[in-house]
Amino acid sequence: MSKKIDHPKIQDAISVTASNGHKHTFDLDDPDLPHWIKKAEFSSGGYPHDEPMGEREYETQLNDLQIELVKLQTWAIATGERVVILLEGRDAAGKGGIINAFTQYASPRMTRVVALPKPKDHEIGQWYFQRYVTHLPTRGEIVLFDRSWYNRAGVEKVMGFATPPQVELFLREVPGFEGMLTAEGIWLIKIFVEVGFEMQLKRFHDRRHNPLKVWKISDIDRQAMIRYADYTAARDRMLEMTHNELTPWTVVFGNDKRRARLSVMRHILGLFEYPGKDRKAIGQTDKKILGQGPGFALEFAATPK
């Protein structure tokens, strides 16, 4: 039997508005998850599936897709292709799980995951994109950004770490910056992972009361529960300004982590032609939960009323 660990209280109870418009008090430190969250978590935001994907089905499909990813990387190394994958989205949306599934059998020498901390003092005075440029791939490399330069349009905007003029300047400049990357021959894939409000609360609660995951809770996470609607507005503005034909945004709804991981992997594999590609093994992306651009994001009614 696991030993219960008492952690110091980290947050006072907060007032939140559920997806159905009802107001509730939510105490992250209470070990009992409220009934209203349990009832709505999986379907929150209008999630289109009724039940989570089963483990056996997931593992079978995951294995097939990971074999294809090995083929993709072998081709990228042989041809010197450079691939950048940006994983953006809400806190607790499942970005880390997608990255782990993608990299599980990847070459550790030719695959890098970049998750930068907050800027140091000397970096604050740099050109905004500068510290990200140093992490771009060389020949044959695949680099996954666990959050990227889009911090400026998301957390920095919502939390006030960047001024409104700085955010607007970024939104105007980023299409040109990304255009330079693609003109250089870099593959740039942008993924935004969305999650319903009650599901996000449930995952934060899981982290808080799991002694192996409690370290994941941060001040930013606690603010995310209060500012869910602000993050929605920031998401909509970002997608509107930075989704284009050259560097489009792919949006995936992550209430079911297993479906989200498989759909993202299928989408990425579908972008490339490589030797031995098995289209039957890759299968079709779930168009109910994965689509393109701001219009698809709006279909996911994630903002509490």
JOUR-V634362 format. One record per helix or strand of 2 or more residues. SS is the DSSP state (alpha for helix, beta for strand). FROM is the first residue (numbers start at 1). TO is the last residue. If there is no record, write none. Layout:
BEGIN
ss	from	to
SS	FROM	TO
SS	FROM	TO
END
This chain:
BEGIN
ss	from	to
beta	14	17
beta	23	26
alpha	35	40
alpha	55	79
beta	82	89
alpha	95	103
beta	111	114
alpha	121	124
alpha	130	133
beta	142	146
alpha	149	153
alpha	155	159
alpha	164	183
beta	186	194
alpha	197	209
alpha	214	216
alpha	219	226
alpha	228	242
beta	249	253
alpha	257	270
alpha	279	282
beta	290	292
alpha	293	299
END
